[in-house]
Amino acid sequence: MFAGVVLLGPRQIGKTTLARELADGWAAGATYLDLERPADRRRLTDADAYLRAQAPHLVVLDEVHRMPELFAILRGVIDDNRRAGFTAGQFLLLGSASLDLVKNADESLAGRVSHMQLTGVTPDEAAAVGADASRLWLRGGYPDSLLAGSDAASALWREDLIISYLERDVPLFAPRIATETLRRLWTMIAHSSGGLFNASRLAANLGIASPTVTRYVDLLVDLGLLRRLEPWFANLTTRLTKSPKVYLRDTGLLHALLEIGTVHELMGHPAVGGSFESLAVESLISAAPRHWHPYFYRTSNGDEIDLVFEWAARPQVAVEVKLSTDPAVSAGFHRSCDSLGIGHRYIVHPDAKTAPYDIHGVTAIGLTDIVRVLRQADPTPSARLEGLEPPTF
């Protein structure tokens, strides 16, 4: 259906490895170009002629955001290839930042490419390669960090990645941003990951203006480093929170920013609850079907649902995250679910050997188990919900 795919994800998350494996097995042959390499950029001196000559090969353009002038050229090449009968499998575009950062990129390619997000390793994927949940939580989902030979080696790798972002990617997209101020902001958000976004408070602590804080957060969201979770709004008489929540998407980077090097240090740190919620929220959103839209819900009196999945124009699934293997369900969670008419209710806790069980109409389930449940769910918006029932363990 689409002439190409845009594969987005943070730097070092595994996009290039995946693309090279796909290109190596592509039946019609493939051409791989890394736009960070001067030699490959020179091959695109006459990009229009070069790209047209590649058909019917798949063309992989890595770090495509580094040559934004290509997007207008790609539009014409894709359209002409379509008229010649070469409709699908023309281009695979890899980017370490949202194309919203690249002027006119989405407009040029609208209707021509499909967008996909590559996220970090999730709990079920980690379990499949023998990495336990605590290692994933501490080190995060970047493959090189997760599979490092020791916690110290993993921490060093993550610190280098943070420096790389601040010294390479940030100046590329926002050359006027003060990188030291950005790191301080990033660290402040790590301390309160999962909290409500308050630009004024952050600005006061940093000594900068509130619009500047918002602009910095927008950049980190576009780079795939932060997740801004919007609140669910409904026509209810209850007053609802309107500020978004902000999470660090990778707990490994969260712990690197907070200088947490071991699981023992993590369990004694004030940020441990927000860290586990960050891991759970990101893992569930990554595993959920594409048409499920994530939100949180919070009223002015403090009743809250940590994660709400909506599809078919109504909230369908509610999740509360608790850092306890013997979790309790709050009355506010029940009131919120009743107000929204949500029947499928989960309380997610760290992995344990116990099977899912019921707590007053709420299914208590380990993080890895619910990730597997969501992967089995029917992705269509009109789907029945039987796929959400916990599997037999």
C-alpha positions in Angstrom: 0.0 0.0 0.0 2.8 2.4 0.9 5.8 3.2 -1.1 8.0 3.4 1.9 8.3 3.2 5.7 9.7 5.8 8.1 11.2 4.0 11.1 11.7 6.4 13.9 13.3 5.8 17.3 16.1 7.2 19.5 19.7 6.9 18.6 21.2 3.4 19.3 17.8 1.7 19.8 18.5 -0.8 17.0 17.1 0.8 13.8 20.2 0.3 11.8 20.7 -3.3 12.8 17.1 -4.1 11.9 17.3 -2.2 8.6 20.6 -3.9 7.5 19.1 -7.4 8.3 16.0 -6.5 6.2 18.1 -5.1 3.3 20.4 -8.2 3.3 17.3 -10.4 2.8 15.4 -8.2 0.3 14.5 -10.2 -2.7 15.0 -7.4 -5.3 18.2 -6.2 -3.7 18.8 -3.1 -1.6 21.0 -0.1 -1.3 22.0 1.2 2.1 23.1 4.8 2.6 24.2 6.3 6.0 23.7 10.0 5.7 26.2 10.6 8.6 29.0 9.4 6.2 30.4 12.0 3.9 31.0 9.3 1.2 27.3 8.4 1.2 26.2 12.0 1.2 28.4 12.6 -1.9 26.5 9.8 -3.7 23.5 12.0 -3.3 25.0 15.1 -5.0 22.4 14.6 -7.7 19.9 12.9 -5.4 17.1 12.8 -7.9 19.0 10.9 -10.6 20.7 8.6 -8.1 17.5 7.6 -6.3 15.6 7.1 -9.6 18.3 4.8 -10.8 17.9 2.4 -7.8 14.5 1.0 -8.8 13.4 -1.7 -8.2 15.9 -1.9 -5.3 14.9 -1.0 -1.8 16.7 2.2 -0.8 17.6 2.5 2.9 18.4 6.1 4.0 19.8 6.1 7.5 19.7 9.3 9.6 17.5 10.8 6.9 16.8 13.9 9.0 20.3 15.1 8.3 19.4 15.9 4.7 15.9 17.5 4.9 16.2 18.6 1.3 15.7 15.0 0.3 12.0 14.9 1.3 10.9 17.1 -1.6 12.9 14.9 -4.0 11.6 11.7 -2.6 8.0 12.8 -3.3 8.7 13.1 -7.0 10.6 9.8 -7.2 7.9 7.9 -5.3 5.2 9.3 -7.5 7.0 8.5 -10.8 7.9 5.0 -9.6 4.3 4.4 -8.8 3.3 5.4 -12.3 5.9 3.0 -13.6 4.3 0.1 -11.6 6.8 0.1 -8.7 4.4 0.8 -5.9 5.6 -0.7 -2.7 9.0 -1.3 -1.1 10.8 1.7 -2.5 12.3 3.4 0.5 13.0 2.7 4.2 13.8 5.9 6.0 15.5 5.8 9.4 15.4 8.8 11.8 16.5 9.5 15.3 14.0 12.3 15.7 10.4 13.0 14.9 9.9 14.3 11.4 8.1 17.2 13.0 11.6 18.6 13.5 12.3 18.6 9.8 10.5 21.4 8.0 7.8 20.2 5.5 8.9 16.5 5.8 5.5 15.2 6.7 3.8 17.4 4.2 6.1 16.1 1.4 5.6 12.4 2.2 1.9 12.5 3.4 0.1 9.4 2.0 3.3 8.0 0.6 4.9 6.4 3.6 3.8 4.7 6.8 5.3 5.6 10.1 6.6 3.1 12.7 8.2 3.6 16.1 11.0 1.3 17.3 11.1 1.3 21.1 13.4 -0.2 23.6 13.5 -3.8 24.7 10.3 -4.6 26.6 10.0 -7.0 29.6 8.8 -10.0 27.5 11.6 -9.5 25.0 14.2 -9.2 27.7 12.9 -12.5 29.3 13.2 -14.2 25.9 17.0 -13.5 25.9 17.5 -14.4 29.5 17.6 -10.9 31.0 15.6 -10.6 34.1 13.2 -7.8 34.9 15.4 -6.1 37.4 18.2 -5.8 34.9 15.9 -4.3 32.3 14.5 -1.9 34.9 18.0 -0.8 36.0 19.7 -0.7 32.6 16.8 0.3 30.4 15.8 -1.0 27.0 18.8 0.1 24.8 20.2 -3.3 23.6 23.9 -2.4 24.2 23.1 -1.1 27.7 20.9 -4.1 28.6 23.4 -6.7 27.4 26.6 -5.0 28.7 29.0 -7.2 30.7 28.4 -5.4 34.0 26.2 -2.7 35.6 29.3 -0.4 35.5 29.8 -0.9 31.8 26.2 -0.3 31.2 26.2 2.9 33.2 29.3 4.1 31.3 27.6 3.4 27.9 24.4 5.3 29.0 26.4 8.3 30.2 28.2 8.4 26.8 24.9 8.3 25.1 23.6 11.3 27.1 26.7 13.2 26.2 26.3 12.3 22.5 22.7 13.6 22.5 23.8 16.9 24.2 26.8 17.5 22.0 25.6 16.2 18.6 21.8 15.9 18.3 20.7 18.9 20.3 23.0 21.3 18.3 21.7 19.8 15.1 18.1 20.5 15.7 18.3 23.4 18.2 21.7 25.2 18.0 20.7 28.0 20.3 19.8 25.7 23.2 22.2 25.7 26.2 23.2 22.1 26.6 24.1 22.4 30.2 20.7 23.9 31.0 19.0 21.1 29.0 20.8 18.5 31.0 19.7 20.1 34.3 16.1 20.1 33.0 16.4 16.5 31.9 17.7 15.5 35.3 15.0 17.4 37.1 12.4 15.6 35.1 14.1 12.3 35.9 13.6 13.0 39.6 9.9 13.4 39.1 9.3 11.1 36.1 5.5 10.5 35.8 4.6 13.7 37.5 2.4 16.5 36.2 4.3 18.9 33.9 4.7 22.3 35.5 6.7 24.6 33.3 6.6 27.5 35.7 8.1 25.5 38.6 10.8 24.1 36.4 11.6 27.5 34.9 11.9 29.1 38.3 14.4 26.4 39.4 16.4 26.8 36.2 16.3 30.6 36.0 14.8 30.6 32.5 11.4 31.5 31.1 8.4 29.0 31.0 8.1 29.1 27.2 11.8 28.1 27.1 11.2 25.1 29.3 8.3 24.0 27.1 10.5 24.3 24.0 13.2 22.2 25.6 10.7 19.5 26.6 9.3 19.5 23.1 12.7 18.8 21.7 13.3 15.9 24.1 9.9 14.5 23.2 10.7 14.8 19.5 14.1 13.0 20.1 12.2 10.1 21.6 13.7 10.7 25.1 10.6 11.9 26.9 6.9 10.8 26.7 4.2 13.4 27.2 1.1 11.6 28.3 -2.0 13.7 27.8 -5.0 13.6 30.2 -8.3 12.0 29.2 -11.1 14.6 28.9 -14.8 13.7 29.1 -18.0 15.6 29.5 -18.3 14.9 33.2 -19.3 17.2 36.1 -16.1 16.4 37.9 -13.2 18.9 37.3 -10.3 17.1 35.6 -6.6 17.8 35.5 -5.5 19.3 32.2 -1.7 19.3 32.5 0.1 16.4 30.9 2.4 14.0 32.6 6.0 13.7 31.5 8.0 10.5 31.7 11.5 9.5 30.8 10.9 6.8 28.2 14.0 4.8 29.1 14.7 4.0 32.8 18.3 3.3 32.0 18.8 6.9 31.0 16.7 8.0 34.0 19.1 6.1 36.4 22.1 7.5 34.6 20.9 11.0 35.0 20.3 10.3 38.7 23.6 8.5 39.1 21.9 5.2 40.2 24.3 2.4 39.4 22.9 -0.8 41.0 19.5 -2.3 41.8 20.4 -1.9 45.5 20.9 1.9 45.0 17.7 2.0 43.0 15.5 0.4 45.7 16.6 2.9 48.2 16.2 6.0 46.0 13.3 8.4 46.4 12.6 8.2 42.7 12.1 4.4 42.7 8.3 4.6 42.5 8.3 7.0 39.5 11.0 4.9 37.9 8.9 1.7 38.0 5.9 3.6 36.8 7.9 4.9 33.9 9.0 1.4 33.0 5.5 0.0 33.2 3.8 2.8 31.2 6.3 2.8 28.4 6.3 -1.0 28.2 2.5 -1.2 28.0 2.2 1.5 25.4 4.8 -0.2 23.3 3.0 -3.5 23.5 -0.5 -2.3 22.9 -2.1 -2.4 19.5 -1.5 0.6 17.3 -5.0 2.0 17.4 -5.1 2.1 21.2 -4.6 5.6 22.4 -2.9 6.1 25.8 -3.9 8.7 28.3 -4.1 9.2 32.1 -7.1 10.3 34.1 -7.0 12.5 37.2 -9.7 14.6 38.9 -9.2 17.7 41.0 -9.8 15.7 44.2 -7.0 13.3 43.4 -8.9 10.3 42.0 -6.6 8.9 39.3 -5.9 6.2 36.7 -2.2 5.9 35.8 -2.9 4.7 32.2 -6.1 4.6 30.2 -6.3 3.0 26.8 -9.0 4.4 24.5 -10.3 3.2 21.2 -13.6 3.4 19.3 -14.0 6.9 20.9 -14.2 5.6 24.5 -11.9 4.5 27.3 -11.7 0.7 27.5 -8.9 -0.4 29.7 -7.6 1.1 33.0 -4.2 0.4 34.6 -2.9 1.3 38.0 0.8 0.8 38.6 2.1 -0.3 42.1 5.6 -1.0 43.2 4.5 -3.9 45.4 4.1 -7.6 44.9 1.0 -7.4 47.2 -0.7 -4.3 45.7 -3.9 -2.7 47.0 -6.4 -1.0 44.8 -7.3 2.6 45.8 -10.9 3.7 46.1 -10.1 6.6 43.8 -9.2 4.1 41.0 -12.6 2.4 41.3 -14.4 5.7 41.3 -12.5 6.8 38.2 -13.2 3.6 36.4 -16.9 3.8 37.3 -17.1 7.4 36.1 -15.6 6.4 32.7 -17.5 3.1 32.5 -14.3 1.0 32.2 -14.8 -2.7 32.9 -11.3 -4.0 32.1 -9.3 -3.0 35.1 -5.7 -4.0 35.9 -3.2 -3.3 38.7 0.3 -3.9 37.5 3.1 -4.9 39.9 6.7 -6.1 39.6 7.1 -9.6 38.2 6.4 -12.4 40.8 5.8 -16.1 40.6 2.1 -15.7 41.4 -0.5 -16.0 38.6 -2.9 -13.1 38.0 -5.6 -12.9 40.6 -8.6 -10.8 41.4 -8.8 -7.9 43.9 -12.4 -6.6 44.1 -12.9 -6.8 40.3 -9.4 -5.7 39.4 -6.9 -8.1 37.9 -3.5 -8.0 39.7 -0.8 -9.0 37.2 2.9 -8.8 36.8 4.4 -6.4 34.3 5.8 -9.0 31.9 2.5 -11.0 32.0 0.4 -8.0 31.1 2.8 -7.0 28.3 2.1 -10.5 26.8 -1.6 -10.0 27.3 -1.6 -6.8 25.3 0.4 -8.3 22.5 -2.3 -10.9 22.1 -5.1 -8.3 22.0 -7.0 -7.7 18.7 -5.7 -4.5 17.2 -8.9 -3.4 15.5 -10.8 -0.5 17.1 -14.1 -2.4 17.0 -12.6 -5.6 18.4 -14.3 -7.6 21.2 -12.3 -7.6 24.4 -11.9 -11.3 25.0 -8.2 -10.9 24.1 -7.7 -8.8 27.2 -8.6 -11.6 29.6 -5.4 -12.9 31.4 -4.1 -16.0 29.7 -3.7 -19.3 31.6 -0.3 -19.5 33.3 
